């Protein structure tokens, strides 16, 4: 079965691309490589072929620190938008587990070059707009 990206992931990536058209895409990705396939990862296709994770390069533009700001807005969005499972960026992770508070991420990859966003199964077929201020949302 050919892998495909969840509709929520496609939508969020498109909103980021629209808001930062000149951003670097060097660290972008969605489909896991051989290293990912040896462990549980949302970058690996599930039984139906759906991949529920994207990586967005941290170089979004000329403004320093904008990736941390975007990661934080995605974290905030996760509080109400149940399609978002967790966000990792710059040695920190946030999820529903601790009410979307940032906590230290101790994984092998500190995610300093990209923002990792994972999605829940509810986002597989839901590609509706994410209400994220930095990406055109209003709250």
C-alpha positions, 0 to 999 in steps of 0.5 A: 500500500502506498503511504499517504499523509493525514489530511490534518498534516497536509493542511497544517503544512499548507498553512505554514507554506502559505505563511512562510513561502520563502522558508527553508525546507531542508529539514522538512519531512513526513515519511520515516526513513530506515531508522524510523522503521525500527521503532514506533514512530508517527512517521511510519505508515499505519496498517492503512498507509496513513502517516501522522507526523510532519517535520517543518524546518526551523528556518522560517524566515529572517526573524530570529526565534520564529520557529519557537513562536510557531511551535508554541502556537501549535501547542496552544492550538492542540488544547482545543484542536483534538487532531494534534497529538503532540509537538516537539521543538528545541529540547521540549515536548508538549501534549495532552499528557500534562495539559499541553505544558512544555516539558523537557524532551529527552529523545535522541533528536533534540528537534532543534533544526525542525518542529515535529508535529504528530496528529491523532487518527481524527486528523486522517480525514479532517483537513479543516483549517487550523486556527493558529494566529501566525498562520492566518487564524484569529485567536 
